[in-house]
Amino acid sequence: MFKHLLSMDQLSADDITRVLDTAESLRQVTDRPIKKLPTLRGRTVCNLFYEASTRTRISFELAAKRLSADVINFSADSKSSVAKGESFKDTAWTLEAMGVDAIVVRHGSSGAPLQLSRWVKASVLNAGDGWHEHPTQALLDIFSIREHFKDLSGLNVAIAGDVLHSRVARSNVKGLVTMGANVVLVGPPTLIPIQARSWGAEISYDLDSVIEDVDVCYLLRVQKERATEQLFPSNREYAANWGLDSRRVAKMKPDALVMHPGPMNRGVEISADVSELPRSIVLDQVSNGLAIRMSLLYLMLGGAEEGDVS
């Protein structure tokens, strides 16, 4: 198995399938009275987060603990050495000196996980870097889709919204295309990056023109905190043109899914009633994130060498 997970570019279809199949086996642990495996006992996992996070950080922490690893949580806030001027490199060396086995890193700068992997011997897992990628989110999304459709080959997936600022969109396009899905990116022209066609996806600026054909409609959060200029007139106009509401859902296939990486801006990219429909699998995505992150830690830290996951 690969030592680091920095980008979906690293993964072939076989690699992705192995991660998903392992996650399926490990998910059974959550149904046991004692929800732990001894697989990573004696290993140490550090969550190194320079950006705010709830779902991803807690998911990685719980995944490591379910596999019996020790966990260190580091947040770059006013209580850390970062506030005193400690550099990213010095923090990396400090963790290296402590003998951690894996570092889960979220950072506002694209490429930070790659740089970290050059400084430490530990395995590095990218939990989101700038506008670049978020590979574990893509893997849990693919896992969630596979639960419903089994085979992703030939599926039509629309990823709609703020593609420009979305590391989730980049990773999902790469992973979905690798697994044989057809992906279309949808949003206002100001929120679709020029290079998006090179990712292997089609481009559309009209959600209504594609909504009837999709098997999955994946909504992206409008990331106002990352925008440096006004890229659309108002939330109301955005919702009217590119938001998923009950009117558009009525045009979708009966078995089509609605997905969102969270947190949701209800009333902007997705209406409140749509977010609570049975076809909306947002909570399944959160649950599946735990299984996927257990799978990655298990495979990357040598768990597979110790036998089966049971």
Secondary structure as GFF3:
##gff-version 3
##sequence-region A 1 310
A	DSSP	three_ten_helix	8	10	.	.	.	ID=ss1
A	DSSP	alpha_helix	13	26	.	.	.	ID=ss2
A	DSSP	three_ten_helix	27	31	.	.	.	ID=ss3
A	DSSP	beta_strand	44	49	.	.	.	ID=ss4
A	DSSP	alpha_helix	55	66	.	.	.	ID=ss5
A	DSSP	beta_strand	70	75	.	.	.	ID=ss6
A	DSSP	three_ten_helix	81	84	.	.	.	ID=ss7
A	DSSP	alpha_helix	88	97	.	.	.	ID=ss8
A	DSSP	beta_strand	102	107	.	.	.	ID=ss9
A	DSSP	alpha_helix	112	119	.	.	.	ID=ss10
A	DSSP	beta_strand	123	129	.	.	.	ID=ss11
A	DSSP	alpha_helix	135	149	.	.	.	ID=ss12
A	DSSP	beta_strand	156	160	.	.	.	ID=ss13
A	DSSP	alpha_helix	167	178	.	.	.	ID=ss14
A	DSSP	beta_strand	182	186	.	.	.	ID=ss15
A	DSSP	three_ten_helix	189	191	.	.	.	ID=ss16
A	DSSP	three_ten_helix	194	199	.	.	.	ID=ss17
A	DSSP	beta_strand	202	204	.	.	.	ID=ss18
A	DSSP	three_ten_helix	207	209	.	.	.	ID=ss19
A	DSSP	beta_strand	216	219	.	.	.	ID=ss20
A	DSSP	alpha_helix	235	242	.	.	.	ID=ss21
A	DSSP	alpha_helix	246	249	.	.	.	ID=ss22
A	DSSP	beta_strand	257	259	.	.	.	ID=ss23
A	DSSP	alpha_helix	272	275	.	.	.	ID=ss24
A	DSSP	alpha_helix	282	300	.	.	.	ID=ss25
A	DSSP	three_ten_helix	303	306	.	.	.	ID=ss26
###
